Amino acid sequence: MAAETSEHFLQAIFQRRAVKLFDPVEIPPCIREQILDAARHAPSSFNTQPYKLYWVETAASKTAVSMPATSQAQLAWMRTSRFPEAKIRGYQRTAKIGRILFMPGPFGIFAAVKRALFWFLNLWMTSGMPPLSRHEQFKWAAKSTSLACQNLMLAAQALGLNTCPMEGFDHRRLSQYLGLSARYHEIVLVIAIGRKSHAYVEPPQWRRPLDATVTVL
Ligand SMILES: Cc1cc2nc3c(=O)[nH]c(=O)nc-3n(C[C@H](O)[C@H](O)[C@H](O)COP(=O)(O)O)c2cc1C
């Protein structure tokens, strides 16, 4: 990365603040696209991108950035990008195993069986544990989603906008508004995005000192 690019990149990280007061601003579609594109470029577990992003412009109109089932979309992309047939078959196999691993089954029965299998496997080899219960799956998905959210906020910052991540919102009403199912979807974060108001007085930013935050082993 060129020195100037790294400087701009670090600036976006260090200058980003959770802004609480915005001036009215229109965000042009090309800027919106860049911000959302940066969000979807975040890394995700098994590249599953287990999230959807909703860009809500006004209370009355919203634009949903939706995707087909990720593995199907990735397969279609591999075909149009002329990946070798062996690679496509390999990905199909991995996606199938992923679907089986992630399926909790009725009353969580499959999850319990898989947990027992992984427990035994763990006795003689070191292995990770896939997210088996619904709760674990939400937690798993929230990690990848959070990275996309951070990408989104940093991209907005780099493009001269400000953001505020929020979990203080009415989950039930917002889910209803977006047409989400409480059983299958979790809203990880709401991010306000716009231009910081001139009237907004930014409080000093506090962080724990580096040596209290990091342990070097
Ligand atoms: C997961 C998460 C949830 C947050 N929820 C809210 C919120 O509901 N309302 C709010 O005003 N700020 C919220 N914030 C912003 C934090 O208060 C803010 O990031 C923190 O105080 C540090 O300030 P800074 O980001 O300006 O450095 C949230 C931040 C995160 C990461």
The ligand as a Gaussian input file, in Angstrom:
#p B3LYP/6-31G(d) Opt

LIG

0 1
 C      -22.409000      -2.393000      19.105000
 C      -22.540000      -0.909000      19.370000
 C      -23.760000      -0.399000      19.768000
 C      -23.926000       0.985000      19.983000
 N      -25.156000       1.461000      20.299000
 C      -25.331000       2.805000      20.392000
 C      -26.646000       3.340000      20.616000
 O      -27.617000       2.614000      20.710000
 N      -26.774000       4.673000      20.705000
 C      -25.700000       5.521000      20.586000
 O      -25.887000       6.746000      20.678000
 N      -24.455000       5.045000      20.357000
 C      -24.239000       3.721000      20.251000
 N      -22.981000       3.202000      19.991000
 C      -21.851000       4.134000      19.845000
 C      -20.898000       4.051000      21.042000
 O      -21.494000       4.664000      22.162000
 C      -19.590000       4.718000      20.682000
 O      -19.013000       4.015000      19.585000
 C      -18.607000       4.711000      21.852000
 O      -19.085000       5.512000      22.891000
 C      -17.240000       5.231000      21.465000
 O      -17.333000       6.478000      20.841000
 P      -16.621000       6.746000      19.430000
 O      -17.148000       5.706000      18.471000
 O      -17.030000       8.145000      19.046000
 O      -15.172000       6.609000      19.655000
 C      -22.811000       1.854000      19.805000
 C      -21.577000       1.306000      19.408000
 C      -21.448000      -0.042000      19.169000
 C      -20.125000      -0.599000      18.701000

